[in-house]
């Protein structure tokens, strides 16, 4: 299991974790060109990254997000979606954009 250390708090991303935007982070831009605004700047999100972040609304667990993506991308190799979602969310957690 991987660990992220943020402000002295160790947070593990588990199947039961419920990712959401961190305090001060929110959607911005336009419907056609959405961006995630955070205190240090903004990032443009497209494709699968956008789908993942739209599911990070504080209601779905990591397991549920992966399940929804697996239903949408049925041809992806088994386990690949979960691994990629985990890396993506951990990177955003390290940048203080996502909490879980």
C-alpha atoms as one frame of an Amber mdcrd trajectory, in Angstrom:
protein
   0.000   0.000   0.000   1.331   3.440  -0.821   1.301   6.321   1.609   1.163
  10.050   1.114   2.380  12.382   3.812   0.668  15.735   3.785   1.088  18.292
   6.553   2.241  15.567   8.952  -0.870  13.436   8.405  -0.481  10.044   6.784
  -3.336   9.299   4.418  -3.767   5.918   2.760  -5.847   5.636  -0.379  -7.962
   2.521   0.171 -10.956   0.968  -1.569 -13.201   2.709   0.986 -11.583   6.160
   0.575 -13.979   8.824  -0.703 -11.984  11.346  -2.753 -13.125  14.956  -3.063
 -11.622  18.320  -3.872  -9.463  19.709  -1.084 -10.410  22.974   0.610  -9.867
  25.877  -1.771 -10.097  23.709  -4.907 -13.004  23.826  -7.329 -14.061  23.593
 -10.954 -13.578  26.622 -13.179 -13.278  27.466 -16.843 -16.054  26.574 -19.257
 -18.037  23.428 -19.934 -15.983  22.909 -23.094 -12.639  23.639 -21.388 -12.914
  22.900 -17.671 -10.048  23.558 -15.295  -9.480  22.731 -11.661  -8.669  25.863
  -9.713  -6.469  25.505  -6.648  -4.643  28.060  -4.479  -1.372  27.769  -6.433
  -2.928  27.851  -9.905  -5.075  25.832 -12.271  -4.854  22.617 -14.247  -6.732
  21.735 -17.396  -8.404  18.337 -17.322  -9.535  16.295 -20.285 -10.592  12.769
 -21.118 -10.386  10.153 -18.409  -8.880  12.595 -15.903 -11.967  14.746 -16.211
 -14.243  11.723 -15.738 -12.338  10.684 -12.617 -12.460  14.176 -11.109 -16.175
  14.515 -11.850 -16.660  11.369  -9.739 -14.569  12.827  -6.898 -17.544  14.620
  -5.407 -17.321  13.174  -1.898 -20.041  10.597  -2.594 -18.189   7.761  -4.334
 -15.474   5.569  -2.847 -12.376   4.593  -4.792 -13.938   1.165  -5.365 -17.120
   2.747  -6.773 -15.161   5.110  -9.038 -13.143   2.195 -10.401 -16.331   0.154
 -10.899 -17.943   2.974 -12.891 -14.851   3.370 -15.077 -14.578  -0.386 -15.642
 -18.191  -0.387 -16.855 -17.406   2.478 -19.239 -14.061   1.095 -20.486 -14.805
  -2.634 -20.603 -11.877  -3.499 -22.879  -9.208  -2.239 -20.456  -7.002  -4.978
 -19.000  -8.106  -6.208 -15.566  -6.568  -4.140 -12.777  -5.243  -1.415 -15.053
  -8.023   1.087 -14.355  -7.682   0.748 -10.597  -3.902   1.186 -10.765  -4.150
   4.269 -12.976  -6.920   5.873 -10.904  -4.893   5.305  -7.751  -1.753   6.902
  -9.196  -3.772   9.844 -10.560  -5.499  10.516  -7.223  -2.304  10.112  -5.215
  -0.554  12.651  -7.470  -3.400  15.135  -6.965  -3.379  14.425  -3.231   0.345
  15.207  -3.088  -0.413  18.555  -4.805  -3.172  19.230  -2.229  -5.921  19.174
  -4.853  -7.705  15.999  -3.684  -8.425  14.820  -0.153  -9.597  11.373   0.899
